[in-house]
Amino acid sequence: MRSWLAPSAIIFEFLQIMRETAAFPPPLRWMQPMLLRAAVELIPEWLREALGLSEHYGLRAHERRLVKWAGACADRIVLPSSPAVQSCLRLGLPMNYLYA
């Protein structure tokens, strides 16, 4: 059905590079591999199987709750330059209107 999809060394090299690249500030670097596994979890299961992304590349059971918590916390950060905040300000609303 989807014979054009197959595991590729490039995918696994990319994941390795993303694990090793310091994309987070030092106090948060421990989260980077976990968030990378969370990103893999976003890929539909049929596609992960076709690409050879086994369960090893996905979240561990104990990490799922931590990723949800981190996402919920990050969703509450009000960035003055974000489009949502800029839109609120143009409408005369407080910066945190959409976050309250």
C-alpha positions in Angstrom: 0.0 0.0 0.0 2.7 2.5 1.0 5.7 0.8 -0.6 7.5 4.2 -1.1 8.0 4.4 2.7 11.0 2.5 4.1 13.4 2.8 7.0 16.4 5.0 6.1 19.7 5.6 7.8 19.1 9.4 7.4 16.2 9.3 9.8 18.2 7.6 12.5 21.2 9.9 11.9 18.9 13.0 12.2 17.5 11.7 15.5 21.0 11.1 16.8 22.1 14.6 15.8 19.0 16.1 17.5 19.8 14.1 20.7 23.4 15.3 20.7 22.9 19.0 19.7 22.7 21.4 22.6 19.3 23.0 21.7 18.3 23.7 25.3 20.0 25.9 27.9 22.1 23.7 30.3 19.6 23.4 33.1 17.0 22.0 30.7 19.2 19.8 28.5 18.0 16.7 30.3 14.6 17.2 28.7 15.8 17.3 25.1 16.0 13.5 24.5 12.6 13.1 26.2 11.0 15.8 24.0 12.6 14.3 20.9 10.9 11.0 21.8 7.6 12.9 22.4 8.0 14.3 18.9 8.4 10.8 17.5 5.2 9.9 19.3 3.3 12.5 17.3 4.0 10.5 14.1 1.1 8.2 13.2 1.8 4.6 14.3 1.5 3.2 10.8 4.2 5.7 9.6 6.5 4.9 12.6 6.2 1.2 11.7 6.9 1.8 8.1 10.0 3.9 8.9 11.3 1.5 11.5 10.8 3.8 14.4 10.2 1.1 17.1 9.0 1.7 20.6 12.6 2.4 21.5 12.3 5.8 19.8 9.1 6.8 21.6 8.3 8.0 25.1 8.9 5.8 28.1 5.8 5.2 30.3 7.0 7.5 33.1 7.9 10.3 30.7 4.4 10.8 29.3 3.1 12.6 32.4 6.2 14.8 32.6 5.9 15.9 28.9 2.2 16.8 29.4 3.1 18.8 32.5 6.0 20.6 30.7 3.7 21.4 27.7 1.0 22.8 30.0 3.6 25.0 31.8 5.0 26.2 28.5 1.5 27.0 27.2 1.1 29.5 30.0 4.2 31.6 29.2 3.2 35.0 27.9 5.6 36.2 25.2 5.0 39.9 24.4 6.2 39.4 20.8 3.9 36.4 20.1 1.1 36.9 17.5 -1.5 36.0 20.2 -0.3 38.8 22.6 0.0 41.3 19.8 -3.5 40.6 18.7 -4.8 41.1 22.2 -3.0 44.4 22.5 -4.4 45.6 19.1 -7.9 44.9 20.5 -7.2 46.8 23.7 -7.1 43.6 25.8 -4.6 42.7 28.4 -1.5 40.8 27.3 -2.6 37.7 29.2 -6.2 37.7 28.1 -5.9 34.5 26.1 -3.9 32.8 28.9 -6.2 33.5 31.8 
